[in-house]
Amino acid sequence: MRTLIDAMPMPVIELDGKSRIVFANSAAEPLLGAGRERLRSRTLAEFVPPNSPLLQLIEHVREKGGSVTEYGIDLSSGRNLKNDYVADIYASPLVDRKDEILLVIQPRAIMDKMNRQLTHRDAVRSVGAMASMLAHEIKNPLSGIRGAAQLIEHSLPEAEKPLSTLIRAEVDRIVRLVERFEIFSDGRPLPMIPVNIHEVLDHVTRLATSGFAAHITFENRFDPSLPPILANRDKLIQAILNLVKNAAEAIGPDAPDGRIVLSTAFRPGVSVMVPTSAQRVALPFEVCIYDNGPGIPENLMPHLFEPFVTSKASGSGLGLAMVAKVVSDHGGVIECERIKGQTLFRILLPMHHARDH
């Protein structure tokens, strides 16, 4: 088994009850900056700083007694660790030796260090500031322009009236765009109630199949045991409907085998670090949207949830940024990846407890 683990491309480390290194595979050697003979019987603390989130994660696993997965852990500040090293880490007690812990470290690109945590809040915050400026500096004068065009239309010759109609239509179009921006400037907490996520997904499916996705097969893979989540139902529908609409557009109107899968699951080991504090937030509630369209261009993946990023010729690039804000407002994260030829959007949310309401 260790021979197989040694061939794995990601670092794997086994620790004993005192956090001494029992085994490290070949991929762990460059990460820790030492060969396995030197690593063996040394404590992990000798290779990472005292405040390393890796050590905090290990202590959390020992206290919890179960496996934990954390996304976007920064390992770049160690004495021997590589610079700009960000990874997803899976830590679990061994089945037959509960005092020993197995670490599996999945490196992430450095771009994820900037784009990963809590759904690109910096980009959303920038758009929020722009939205406030647009609403004040542009929207109000536009109403005056529209009104003036409507007044002069009565005095224009019939041949020139289409010009005033064009002015009003373009003003209305700009106003609609500004109104789409305004969602980013609203920093008020969302009113939330316990919501059945499966009722939300069923509602989105009915909307999609009765309109833009009538030609696509939908498949539900729900965990019926899931309890309610604390959410704003309307915002959640808006976000998931946007993802489903994107999936349908990616599949296209002529695909004979277009398929969208909606799934839910409980992942008790998933948690993230909140950037503004030392708190670890559990996100066990998983909602996934799969589609078998052609996929998202690779060059867009690192910037997918940033405003104005789109692969559509007529798209504004605000849809996924809006989805990211809604998920962030719910205390969750969203990510996108390709799995076996399918595009997957995964939403991770905190679980609702009675004391939250």
C-alpha positions as CSV (number, residue, x, y, z in Angstrom):
1,M,0.0,0.0,0.0
2,R,2.8,2.4,0.8
3,T,4.3,1.7,-2.6
4,L,1.1,2.8,-4.2
5,I,0.9,5.9,-2.0
6,D,4.5,6.7,-2.8
7,A,3.6,6.9,-6.5
8,M,0.8,9.4,-5.8
9,P,1.5,12.9,-7.3
10,M,0.3,14.8,-4.2
11,P,2.0,14.8,-0.8
12,V,0.9,12.2,1.7
13,I,2.1,12.2,5.3
14,E,1.4,9.8,8.2
15,L,1.8,11.1,11.8
16,D,1.8,9.1,15.0
17,G,0.1,10.1,18.2
18,K,2.7,12.8,19.0
19,S,2.7,14.2,15.5
20,R,6.0,12.6,14.6
21,I,6.3,11.7,10.9
22,V,5.9,7.9,10.4
23,F,5.8,8.0,6.6
24,A,6.1,10.6,3.9
25,N,5.8,9.8,0.2
26,S,8.1,11.1,-2.5
27,A,5.8,14.1,-3.3
28,A,6.1,15.2,0.4
29,E,9.9,15.5,0.3
30,P,10.1,18.6,-1.8
31,L,7.2,20.1,0.1
32,L,8.9,19.8,3.5
33,G,12.4,20.3,2.1
34,A,13.9,17.1,3.4
35,G,14.3,13.4,2.4
36,R,12.2,10.8,4.0
37,E,15.1,9.4,6.1
38,R,15.5,12.8,7.7
39,L,11.8,13.3,8.1
40,R,11.2,10.0,9.8
41,S,10.6,10.3,13.6
42,R,10.8,14.1,13.4
43,T,7.8,16.1,14.4
44,L,5.9,18.0,11.8
45,A,6.3,21.1,13.9
46,E,10.0,21.1,13.0
47,F,9.1,21.8,9.4
48,V,6.3,24.3,9.8
49,P,6.0,27.5,11.9
50,P,4.2,27.3,15.3
51,N,1.1,29.2,14.0
52,S,0.8,27.0,10.9
53,P,-2.9,26.3,9.9
54,L,-1.7,22.7,9.2
55,L,-0.9,22.2,12.9
56,Q,-4.2,23.7,13.9
57,L,-6.0,21.3,11.5
58,I,-4.3,18.3,13.1
59,E,-5.3,19.4,16.6
60,H,-8.9,19.9,15.3
61,V,-8.9,16.3,13.9
62,R,-7.6,14.9,17.2
63,E,-10.3,16.7,19.2
64,K,-13.1,15.9,16.7
65,G,-12.0,12.3,16.2
66,G,-13.1,12.3,12.5
67,S,-11.9,13.3,9.1
68,V,-11.8,17.0,8.0
69,T,-11.2,18.6,4.6
70,E,-10.1,22.2,4.4
71,Y,-9.8,24.3,1.2
72,G,-7.3,26.9,0.4
73,I,-4.8,26.4,3.3
74,D,-1.8,28.7,2.9
75,L,1.4,26.7,3.5
76,S,3.8,29.2,2.1
77,S,5.1,30.6,5.4
78,G,7.0,27.5,6.6
79,R,10.7,27.3,7.3
80,N,11.2,24.8,4.5
81,L,7.9,25.0,2.6
82,K,7.7,26.4,-0.9
83,N,6.7,30.0,-1.4
84,D,3.1,30.6,-2.7
85,Y,2.0,27.1,-1.8
86,V,-1.7,26.8,-1.3
87,A,-3.4,23.5,-0.9
88,D,-6.6,21.6,0.0
89,I,-5.9,19.3,2.9
90,Y,-7.7,16.1,3.9
91,A,-6.8,14.9,7.4
92,S,-8.2,11.7,9.0
93,P,-7.4,9.3,11.8
94,L,-6.4,5.9,10.6
95,V,-9.1,3.3,10.9
96,D,-7.1,0.7,12.9
97,R,-4.9,3.3,14.7
98,K,-7.0,6.2,15.9
99,D,-4.1,8.1,17.4
100,E,-2.3,8.2,14.0
101,I,-3.4,10.8,11.4
102,L,-3.1,10.6,7.6
103,L,-2.6,13.9,5.7
104,V,-3.3,14.2,2.0
105,I,-2.3,17.5,0.5
106,Q,-3.7,18.6,-2.8
107,P,-1.8,21.6,-4.1
108,R,-3.7,24.4,-5.7
109,A,-2.4,27.0,-8.2
110,I,-1.3,30.3,-6.7
111,M,-4.1,32.0,-8.5
112,D,-6.5,30.2,-6.1
113,K,-4.8,32.1,-3.2
114,M,-6.3,35.3,-4.6
115,N,-9.6,33.9,-6.0
116,R,-10.7,31.0,-3.8
117,Q,-11.8,32.1,-0.3
118,L,-15.3,33.2,0.3
119,T,-16.3,33.7,-3.3
120,H,-14.1,36.6,-4.5
121,R,-15.4,39.2,-2.0
122,D,-12.8,41.7,-3.0
123,A,-14.1,41.8,-6.6
124,V,-17.7,42.0,-5.5
125,R,-16.8,44.8,-3.1
126,S,-15.2,46.7,-6.0
127,V,-18.3,46.3,-8.1
128,G,-20.4,47.4,-5.2
129,A,-18.6,50.7,-5.0
130,M,-19.0,51.2,-8.7
131,A,-22.7,50.4,-8.5
132,S,-23.2,53.1,-5.9
133,M,-21.5,55.6,-8.1
134,L,-23.4,54.5,-11.2
135,A,-26.8,54.8,-9.5
136,H,-26.0,58.3,-8.3
137,E,-24.1,59.7,-11.2
138,I,-25.7,58.0,-14.2
139,K,-29.2,56.7,-13.4
140,N,-30.7,60.0,-12.4
141,P,-29.5,62.0,-15.4
142,L,-30.7,59.3,-17.7
143,S,-34.3,59.8,-16.6
144,G,-33.9,63.4,-17.6
145,I,-32.6,62.4,-21.0
146,R,-35.4,60.0,-21.5
147,G,-38.0,62.6,-20.6
148,A,-36.5,65.2,-22.9
149,A,-36.6,62.7,-25.8
150,Q,-40.2,61.9,-25.1
151,L,-41.1,65.6,-25.1
152,I,-39.4,66.5,-28.4
153,E,-40.8,63.5,-30.1
154,H,-44.2,65.2,-30.6
155,S,-42.5,68.1,-32.5
156,L,-40.4,65.9,-34.8
157,P,-41.3,65.1,-38.4
158,E,-42.5,61.5,-38.8
159,A,-39.3,60.6,-40.5
160,E,-37.2,61.6,-37.5
161,K,-39.4,60.1,-34.7
162,P,-37.6,56.8,-34.8
163,L,-34.5,58.6,-33.6
164,S,-36.2,59.7,-30.4
165,T,-37.6,56.2,-30.0
166,L,-34.0,54.9,-30.4
167,I,-32.8,57.3,-27.7
168,R,-35.5,56.2,-25.2
169,A,-34.7,52.5,-25.9
170,E,-31.0,52.9,-25.4
171,V,-31.6,54.9,-22.2
172,D,-33.9,52.1,-20.9
173,R,-31.2,49.5,-21.8
174,I,-28.5,51.5,-19.8
175,V,-30.9,51.8,-16.8
176,R,-31.5,48.1,-16.8
177,L,-27.7,47.5,-16.7
178,V,-27.2,49.9,-13.9
179,E,-30.0,48.2,-12.0
180,R,-28.2,44.9,-12.3
181,F,-25.2,46.6,-10.8
182,E,-27.2,47.7,-7.8
183,I,-27.4,44.2,-6.3
184,F,-23.7,44.4,-5.6
185,S,-24.0,47.7,-3.6
186,D,-26.6,46.2,-1.1
187,G,-24.5,45.3,1.9
188,R,-27.5,44.7,4.2
189,P,-27.8,41.2,5.8
190,L,-30.3,39.0,3.9
191,P,-33.5,38.1,5.8
192,M,-33.3,34.3,6.2
193,I,-35.6,31.5,7.2
194,P,-35.3,27.7,7.3
195,V,-35.5,26.6,3.7
196,N,-35.9,23.1,2.2
197,I,-33.2,23.1,-0.5
198,H,-35.0,20.3,-2.4
199,E,-38.1,22.4,-2.8
200,V,-35.9,25.2,-4.2
201,L,-34.3,22.9,-6.7
202,D,-37.7,21.4,-7.7
203,H,-38.9,25.0,-8.3
204,V,-35.9,25.9,-10.4
205,T,-36.3,22.7,-12.4
206,R,-40.0,23.5,-13.1
207,L,-39.1,27.1,-14.3
208,A,-36.3,25.7,-16.5
209,T,-38.2,22.9,-18.1
210,S,-41.2,25.1,-18.9
211,G,-39.0,27.6,-20.7
212,F,-35.3,27.9,-21.7
213,A,-34.4,24.3,-20.9
214,A,-37.5,22.5,-22.3
215,H,-35.2,20.4,-24.5
216,I,-32.9,19.2,-21.8
217,T,-33.1,16.1,-19.5
218,F,-33.0,16.9,-15.8
219,E,-31.8,14.4,-13.2
220,N,-32.1,14.8,-9.5
221,R,-29.7,13.1,-7.0
222,F,-31.0,14.3,-3.7
223,D,-30.2,13.2,-0.2
224,P,-33.7,13.1,1.3
225,S,-32.3,13.1,4.9
226,L,-31.0,16.6,4.7
227,P,-32.6,19.1,7.1
228,P,-33.5,22.7,6.2
229,I,-30.8,25.3,5.7
230,L,-31.0,29.0,6.8
231,A,-31.4,30.9,3.6
232,N,-33.2,33.6,1.7
233,R,-35.4,31.5,-0.6
234,D,-35.8,34.1,-3.4
235,K,-32.0,34.9,-3.6
236,L,-31.2,31.2,-3.5
237,I,-33.6,30.5,-6.4
238,Q,-32.1,33.4,-8.3
239,A,-28.6,32.1,-7.9
240,I,-29.3,28.5,-8.8
241,L,-31.6,29.4,-11.7
242,N,-28.7,31.5,-13.1
243,L,-26.4,28.5,-12.9
244,V,-29.0,26.2,-14.5
245,K,-29.6,28.8,-17.3
246,N,-25.8,29.0,-18.0
247,A,-25.7,25.2,-18.1
248,A,-28.6,25.1,-20.6
249,E,-27.0,27.8,-22.8
250,A,-23.7,25.9,-22.7
251,I,-25.5,22.7,-23.9
252,G,-27.2,24.7,-26.7
253,P,-30.6,24.5,-28.2
254,D,-29.8,21.6,-30.7
255,A,-28.1,19.1,-28.4
256,P,-30.1,15.8,-28.6
257,D,-28.6,14.4,-25.4
258,G,-28.3,17.6,-23.2
259,R,-28.4,16.7,-19.5
260,I,-28.3,18.7,-16.3
261,V,-27.9,16.9,-12.9
262,L,-28.9,18.6,-9.6
263,S,-27.5,16.9,-6.5
264,T,-27.3,17.4,-2.8
265,A,-25.2,15.8,-0.1
266,F,-24.0,16.1,3.4
267,R,-20.1,16.5,3.7
268,P,-19.4,16.7,7.5
269,G,-15.6,17.1,7.1
270,V,-15.7,20.3,4.9
271,S,-14.7,23.6,6.5
272,V,-12.9,26.8,5.5
273,M,-11.0,29.4,7.4
274,V,-12.6,32.9,7.6
275,P,-10.0,35.4,6.3
276,T,-11.0,38.1,8.8
277,S,-10.7,35.9,11.9
278,A,-9.1,32.7,13.2
279,Q,-12.5,30.9,13.1
280,R,-13.1,27.8,11.2
281,V,-16.5,27.6,9.6
282,A,-18.1,24.2,8.8
283,L,-19.8,24.0,5.4
284,P,-21.3,20.5,5.3
285,F,-24.2,21.2,3.0
286,E,-23.3,20.6,-0.7
287,V,-25.4,21.5,-3.7
288,C,-24.0,20.6,-7.2
289,I,-25.1,21.5,-10.7
290,Y,-23.6,19.3,-13.5
291,D,-24.0,19.7,-17.2
292,N,-22.6,17.9,-20.2
293,G,-22.0,20.9,-22.4
294,P,-18.6,21.7,-24.0
295,G,-17.2,23.3,-20.8
296,I,-15.8,26.6,-19.8
297,P,-12.6,27.8,-21.6
298,E,-9.5,27.0,-19.5
299,N,-8.3,30.6,-19.5
300,L,-11.5,31.8,-17.9
301,M,-11.6,29.3,-15.0
302,P,-9.3,31.3,-12.6
303,H,-11.4,34.4,-13.1
304,L,-14.9,32.9,-13.5
305,F,-16.6,34.7,-10.6
306,E,-15.1,38.1,-11.3
307,P,-17.4,40.8,-12.8
308,F,-17.3,41.3,-16.6
309,V,-15.8,37.8,-17.2
310,T,-17.8,35.9,-19.8
311,S,-17.5,33.7,-22.8
312,K,-20.8,34.8,-24.3
313,A,-20.7,37.3,-27.2
314,S,-23.6,39.3,-25.8
315,G,-23.1,38.6,-22.1
316,S,-22.4,41.3,-19.5
317,G,-20.3,39.0,-17.3
318,L,-22.3,39.9,-14.1
319,G,-24.3,36.6,-13.7
320,L,-21.7,34.5,-12.0
321,A,-20.5,37.5,-10.0
322,M,-24.0,37.8,-8.7
323,V,-24.2,34.1,-7.9
324,A,-20.9,34.4,-6.0
325,K,-22.3,37.3,-3.9
326,V,-25.5,35.5,-3.1
327,V,-23.5,32.4,-1.9
328,S,-21.2,34.6,0.0
329,D,-24.1,36.4,1.7
330,H,-25.2,33.0,2.9
331,G,-21.8,32.3,4.4
332,G,-20.8,29.8,1.8
333,V,-18.4,29.2,-1.0
334,I,-18.8,28.3,-4.7
335,E,-16.3,26.6,-7.0
336,C,-16.2,25.2,-10.5
337,E,-14.3,22.3,-12.0
338,R,-14.4,19.8,-14.8
339,I,-15.1,16.2,-13.9
340,K,-15.2,13.4,-16.5
341,G,-16.3,15.7,-19.3
342,Q,-18.9,17.5,-17.2
343,T,-18.9,21.1,-15.9
344,L,-19.6,21.1,-12.1
345,F,-20.6,24.0,-10.0
346,R,-20.4,23.1,-6.3
347,I,-22.0,25.3,-3.6
348,L,-21.0,24.6,0.0
349,L,-23.2,26.1,2.7
350,P,-23.4,26.1,6.5
351,M,-26.1,23.9,8.1
352,H,-29.1,25.5,9.8
353,H,-29.4,24.9,13.6
354,A,-32.5,25.8,15.6
355,R,-30.5,28.4,17.6
356,D,-29.6,30.2,14.3
357,H,-33.3,31.2,13.8
